[in-house]
Each structure stands twice: as C-alpha cells, then as structure tokens.
Amino acid sequence: MERSEYQNKIQDERLDRVEKAVNEIKDNHLVHLQTDMTKVGTDVDWLKRFFWIIATASIGGLIAALINLIISLK
C-alpha cells in the first residue's frame, strides 16, 4: 500500500508542475501571440494596395491598346 501512495504523490507533484507551466503560458504568452497575429494581419495592407495599382495599370494599358487598335484600323 505504501508504494501506491508514494507513486500517487509523485504523480500529484508532476501534475502540479504541469498546471503551473500551463497557467504561465496562458497568462504570459497567449497575449503576445494574439498581438503578433494582429500585426501580421495588418501588414498585408501594402500587398492589397500594390495589387490594385498593378490591376489598374494593366486595365488602363489594355484599354489604351484597344483604342490604339481601333484608331489604326480606321
């Protein structure tokens, strides 16, 4: 009987250490992860602007080429 009680005591100590580590991670690191994820989400804005600049220039070039083609056919 003593042996099983001793093993349970060791298991209880291990569980206490794990719970403390989980609480420390939850309290300290999750907040930093959330702010880092937000920063990544807002850093993509330059890519959206760049896409619209390229799309506008491409469509403008296509329209100019079509107008030039229509004028050259007449």
C-alpha positions in Angstrom: 0.0 0.0 0.0 2.8 2.4 0.8 4.2 2.0 -2.7 1.0 3.1 -4.5 0.6 6.1 -2.2 4.2 7.2 -2.9 3.6 6.9 -6.7 0.5 9.0 -6.4 2.4 11.6 -4.5 5.0 11.8 -7.3 2.2 12.0 -9.9 0.5 14.8 -7.9 3.7 16.8 -7.9 4.1 16.3 -11.7 0.5 17.4 -12.3 1.1 20.5 -10.1 4.2 21.4 -12.2 2.3 20.9 -15.4 -0.6 23.0 -14.2 1.8 25.8 -13.2 3.5 25.7 -16.6 0.2 25.8 -18.5 -1.0 28.7 -16.4 2.2 30.6 -17.0 1.9 30.0 -20.8 -1.7 31.0 -20.8 -1.1 34.2 -18.8 2.1 35.4 -20.5 2.4 34.1 -24.0 -1.1 33.9 -25.4 -1.5 37.7 -25.2 1.7 38.2 -27.2 0.6 35.6 -29.8 -2.7 37.5 -30.2 -0.9 40.8 -30.8 1.6 39.2 -33.2 -1.2 37.7 -35.2 -3.0 41.0 -35.4 0.3 42.6 -36.6 0.6 40.0 -39.4 -3.0 40.7 -40.4 -2.4 44.4 -40.8 1.0 44.0 -42.5 -0.8 42.6 -45.6 -2.4 46.0 -46.4 0.6 47.1 -48.6 0.0 43.9 -50.7 -3.6 44.9 -51.3 -2.6 48.4 -52.4 0.1 47.0 -54.7 -2.4 44.6 -56.3 -4.8 47.5 -57.1 -2.0 49.6 -58.6 -1.0 46.7 -60.8 -4.6 45.9 -61.8 -5.4 49.5 -62.6 -2.3 49.9 -64.7 -2.9 46.6 -66.6 -6.6 47.5 -67.3 -5.5 51.0 -68.4 -2.9 49.6 -70.7 -5.4 47.2 -72.2 -7.9 50.0 -72.8 -5.2 52.1 -74.4 -4.1 49.3 -76.6 -7.8 48.7 -77.8 -8.3 52.4 -78.5 -5.0 52.4 -80.5 -6.1 49.3 -82.4 -9.5 50.9 -83.2 -7.8 54.1 -84.4 -5.2 52.3 -86.5 -8.0 50.2 -88.3 -9.8 53.3 -89.5 
